[in-house]
Amino acid sequence: MLCSRPVWEGKRALTSIDLQADAHTRQQRARRPIGRGSLHKLMRRRSTLAFLMTLPLFTLILGLVAYPTGFAIYLSMLDRSMTRFVGLDNFAYLVSRERFWMVVYQTCAFAVIAVALKAFLGFVAAHLVHNLPTKGQRKWRGMLLVPWVIPAAMSVLGWRLLFEPSFGAFNWLLEHLGIDRIIWLGETGWARFSVVLVTVWFGAPFFMVMYLASLKSVPEELYEAAAIDGATWWQRIRYVTFPMMRNIIALTMIFSLIGGFAGFTIVSVLTNGGPLGTTQVLGTSAFLVGIMGGNLPMGASVSLFMVPVLAAAAIYILRGVAKRGSEV
């Protein structure tokens, strides 16, 4: 009983000290700038850090992609003198021209056929390289990548010399085989075949590299299990390899398809749209109308014509990729 009063007084003194400390802390918090704590928390978030890390890329895309695209859309809605707003009249004029639809048909045919052949040849080449011994893979990868590494204009000039009807290597070989010369770039059918051939030769190594990287990520245990179950090589490809590579196949095909619709160099250097415009594509047609013809609004309309179709195809394919990724 004698020590109860000092203990009670000690607790009372300790409580008063705590109250004074709490009051002092509240005063310091009140003196801090408003929003400093929330800003500190915001900067510590991982999403904020990720945004700041990707901000330079967003700025670059905005400057090099978004602004030119917006300006092209604005330009396509002006008249030839670029002084009067005409809305969608340029697009209406294009769809009424039979020659323009021939260009659209040729662009679609070149792009689809070339993408299908590139995907098939890249798939086959990737499997061949993948099954080689480890020491030989580097050599073959380097040699098969040569068409993709060489600048497009330089390689297309080389192909143009091969297609030369007078002294080209192809006609020289045909003559030694007893076959008549072929005017490769002067006849419609052979000119279209030449464009597709060069396009496939130039783009197939990209597919091979992507598919080879995807093959390296397929677990060997799946092939061993399939072999134990008695699966043939085609069944292993169909039920093991292809499902594991679907996303890479879809992405490479959509990227190549977009590049095929926007292609300019191969057709421009190889045939320049000839003969009689039968190898003209949207890229070369937009250049011919907009730059050479001096009608920039019409050229912008030609270049933008297939954007909605490509955007819809890209969204559909990417949604499938995202869905399959979430299932995994």
C-alpha positions in Angstrom: 0.0 0.0 0.0 2.9 2.4 0.6 4.2 1.9 -3.0 0.8 2.3 -4.7 0.9 6.2 -4.8 4.4 6.5 -6.4 3.4 3.9 -9.0 0.2 5.7 -9.7 2.0 9.0 -9.9 4.6 7.4 -12.2 2.0 6.2 -14.6 0.3 9.5 -14.5 3.6 11.3 -15.3 4.3 8.8 -18.1 0.9 9.4 -19.6 1.4 13.2 -19.7 4.8 12.8 -21.4 3.2 10.6 -24.1 0.4 13.1 -24.6 3.0 15.9 -25.0 5.0 13.7 -27.6 1.8 13.0 -29.5 0.9 16.7 -29.7 4.4 17.5 -30.9 4.3 14.9 -33.6 0.9 16.2 -34.8 2.3 19.7 -35.0 5.3 18.5 -37.1 3.0 16.6 -39.4 0.8 19.7 -39.8 3.9 21.7 -40.8 4.8 19.3 -43.6 3.8 20.3 -47.2 0.5 18.9 -48.2 0.8 15.9 -50.5 4.4 15.0 -49.6 3.5 11.7 -48.0 1.1 10.7 -50.8 3.8 11.6 -53.4 6.3 9.4 -51.6 3.9 6.5 -51.6 3.2 7.0 -55.3 6.9 7.0 -56.2 7.3 3.7 -54.3 4.7 1.9 -56.3 5.9 -0.6 -58.8 3.4 0.6 -61.4 4.7 4.1 -61.1 8.3 2.9 -61.5 7.3 0.8 -64.5 5.6 3.9 -66.1 8.7 6.0 -65.6 10.9 3.4 -67.1 8.7 3.1 -70.2 8.1 6.8 -70.6 11.0 7.3 -73.0 9.6 4.6 -75.3 6.1 6.1 -75.1 7.5 9.5 -76.1 9.4 8.0 -79.0 6.3 6.1 -80.2 4.2 9.3 -79.8 6.7 11.3 -81.9 7.5 8.8 -84.6 4.2 6.9 -84.9 1.2 8.7 -83.4 2.0 12.1 -84.8 2.7 11.0 -88.4 -0.4 8.8 -88.3 -2.6 11.6 -87.1 -1.2 14.0 -89.7 -1.7 11.4 -92.5 -5.4 11.1 -91.4 -5.8 14.8 -91.5 -4.0 15.1 -94.8 -6.3 12.4 -96.4 -9.3 14.6 -95.7 -8.1 17.6 -97.8 -8.3 18.3 -101.5 -5.3 18.2 -103.8 -4.3 21.8 -103.1 -4.6 21.0 -99.4 -6.7 24.2 -98.8 -10.2 22.7 -98.5 -11.6 20.0 -96.2 -13.3 17.3 -98.2 -13.9 14.6 -95.6 -14.0 11.1 -97.0 -14.2 12.1 -100.7 -10.7 10.8 -101.4 -11.6 7.4 -100.1 -14.9 7.4 -102.1 -12.9 8.2 -105.2 -10.5 5.3 -104.6 -13.2 2.7 -104.1 -14.8 3.7 -107.4 -11.7 3.0 -109.4 -11.2 -0.5 -110.8 -7.4 0.0 -111.0 -7.2 0.7 -107.3 -9.0 -2.6 -106.5 -6.5 -4.4 -108.6 -3.7 -2.8 -106.4 -5.6 -3.9 -103.3 -6.0 -7.5 -104.7 -2.3 -7.7 -105.6 -1.2 -6.4 -102.2 -3.4 -9.0 -100.4 -2.2 -11.8 -102.7 1.5 -10.9 -102.3 1.2 -10.5 -98.5 -0.9 -13.7 -97.8 1.0 -16.0 -100.1 4.4 -14.7 -99.0 3.5 -15.0 -95.3 2.3 -18.5 -95.7 5.4 -19.6 -97.6 7.7 -17.8 -95.1 6.0 -19.5 -92.1 6.2 -22.9 -93.8 9.9 -22.6 -94.8 10.8 -21.0 -91.5 9.2 -23.8 -89.6 11.0 -26.5 -91.7 14.4 -24.7 -91.5 14.0 -24.2 -87.7 13.4 -28.0 -87.2 16.3 -28.9 -89.4 18.7 -26.6 -87.6 17.3 -27.6 -84.2 18.1 -31.3 -84.9 21.7 -30.6 -86.0 24.6 -31.2 -83.5 25.3 -28.3 -81.2 28.6 -27.4 -82.9 27.0 -27.2 -86.4 24.0 -25.1 -85.4 25.9 -21.8 -85.1 27.4 -22.2 -88.6 24.0 -23.0 -90.2 22.2 -20.2 -88.3 24.8 -17.7 -89.5 24.5 -18.8 -93.2 20.7 -18.9 -93.1 20.5 -15.4 -91.6 22.4 -13.8 -94.4 19.3 -12.9 -96.5 17.7 -11.1 -93.6 20.9 -9.3 -92.6 21.8 -7.9 -96.0 20.1 -4.5 -96.7 16.9 -5.0 -98.7 17.7 -2.7 -101.6 21.1 -4.3 -102.1 19.8 -7.8 -102.1 16.9 -6.9 -104.5 19.4 -5.4 -106.9 21.2 -8.7 -106.9 18.0 -10.6 -107.6 17.2 -8.1 -110.4 20.5 -9.0 -112.1 19.7 -12.7 -111.7 16.3 -12.1 -113.5 17.9 -10.1 -116.3 16.6 -11.7 -119.6 19.8 -11.2 -121.6 22.7 -12.2 -119.3 21.0 -13.2 -116.1 22.0 -16.4 -114.3 18.5 -17.9 -114.4 18.2 -17.7 -118.2 21.7 -18.9 -118.6 20.9 -22.0 -116.6 17.6 -22.5 -118.6 19.5 -22.4 -121.8 21.9 -25.1 -120.7 18.9 -27.2 -119.8 17.3 -26.7 -123.3 14.5 -24.4 -122.0 13.6 -21.1 -123.7 14.5 -17.8 -122.1 11.9 -16.3 -119.7 11.3 -12.6 -119.4 11.0 -12.7 -115.7 10.1 -9.1 -115.0 8.4 -8.3 -118.3 5.5 -10.8 -118.1 2.7 -10.4 -115.6 2.7 -14.0 -114.2 6.5 -14.3 -113.9 6.8 -10.8 -112.5 4.4 -11.6 -109.7 6.2 -14.9 -109.1 9.5 -13.0 -108.9 8.1 -10.5 -106.3 6.8 -13.4 -104.1 10.0 -15.3 -104.5 12.2 -12.4 -103.4 9.9 -11.5 -100.5 10.0 -15.1 -99.2 13.8 -15.3 -99.6 14.2 -12.0 -97.7 11.7 -12.8 -94.8 12.0 -16.5 -94.2 15.1 -16.3 -92.0 13.2 -14.1 -89.5 10.6 -16.8 -89.1 13.4 -19.4 -88.8 15.0 -17.5 -85.9 11.8 -17.0 -84.1 10.7 -20.6 -84.5 14.1 -21.9 -83.5 14.0 -19.9 -80.3 10.5 -21.2 -79.6 11.7 -24.8 -80.2 14.5 -24.4 -77.7 11.9 -23.6 -75.0 9.8 -26.8 -75.6 10.6 -29.3 -72.8 12.3 -32.5 -74.0 10.2 -34.5 -71.5 7.1 -33.9 -73.8 8.9 -35.5 -76.8 10.1 -38.4 -74.6 6.6 -39.0 -73.3 5.2 -38.9 -76.8 7.8 -41.3 -78.1 7.0 -43.7 -75.3 3.4 -43.6 -76.3 4.3 -44.5 -79.8 3.7 -41.2 -81.5 5.0 -40.7 -85.0 7.1 -37.6 -86.0 4.0 -36.0 -87.5 2.0 -36.6 -84.3 4.8 -35.1 -82.2 4.8 -32.0 -84.4 1.0 -31.8 -84.4 0.3 -32.5 -80.7 3.5 -31.3 -79.0 5.4 -28.8 -81.1 2.6 -26.9 -82.7 0.6 -26.2 -79.5 3.7 -25.0 -77.8 4.6 -22.6 -80.7 1.1 -21.2 -81.5 1.7 -17.9 -79.9 5.0 -17.3 -81.7 3.6 -18.5 -85.0 0.7 -16.0 -84.6 2.8 -13.1 -83.7 5.4 -13.6 -86.5 2.6 -14.0 -89.0 0.8 -10.8 -88.0 4.0 -8.8 -88.0 5.0 -10.1 -91.4 1.5 -9.5 -92.7 1.6 -5.9 -91.6 5.1 -5.5 -93.2 3.8 -7.1 -96.4 0.9 -4.6 -96.7 3.3 -1.8 -96.0 6.1 -3.2 -98.3 7.7 -0.8 -100.7 11.4 -1.6 -101.3 11.1 -5.0 -103.0 8.5 -4.0 -105.5 10.0 -0.6 -106.1 13.5 -1.8 -106.8 12.6 -5.1 -108.6 9.7 -4.2 -110.9 8.7 -0.6 -110.1 5.1 -1.8 -110.3 5.4 -3.1 -113.8 4.6 -4.5 -116.2 1.7 -2.1 -116.7 1.1 -1.9 -112.9 0.4 -5.6 -112.5 2.8 -5.8 -109.5 1.8 -2.5 -107.9 1.1 -2.6 -104.2 -0.4 -0.1 -101.8 3.1 1.2 -100.7 4.4 1.9 -104.2 1.0 3.2 -105.4 0.9 5.7 -102.5 4.4 6.9 -103.4 3.5 7.1 -107.1 0.3 9.1 -106.5 1.4 11.2 -103.5 5.1 12.0 -104.3 5.5 11.5 -108.0 2.0 12.7 -108.9 2.0 15.6 -106.4 -1.3 14.6 -104.8 -0.3 14.2 -101.2 -3.9 13.8 -99.8 -4.7 11.0 -102.3 -1.4 9.3 -101.5 -2.2 9.5 -97.8 -5.7 8.0 -98.5 -4.1 5.1 -100.4 -1.6 4.3 -97.6 -4.4 4.4 -95.0 -6.9 2.3 -96.8 -6.0 -1.0 -95.3 -5.3 0.2 -91.8 -8.7 -0.7 -90.3 -8.5 -4.2 -91.8 -5.0 -4.8 -90.4 -6.0 -3.4 -87.1 -8.9 -5.7 -86.8 -6.7 -8.7 -87.8 -4.1 -7.7 -85.3 -6.6 -7.3 -82.5 -8.1 -10.7 -83.2 -4.8 -12.5 -83.3 -3.4 -10.7 -80.2 -6.6 -11.5 -78.2 -6.1 -15.2 -79.1 -2.5 -15.0 -78.0 -3.5 -13.4 -74.7 -6.3 -16.0 -74.1 -3.9 -18.9 -74.7 -1.3 -17.2 -72.4 -3.9 -16.9 -69.6 -4.9 -20.6 -70.0 -1.3 -21.6 -69.5 
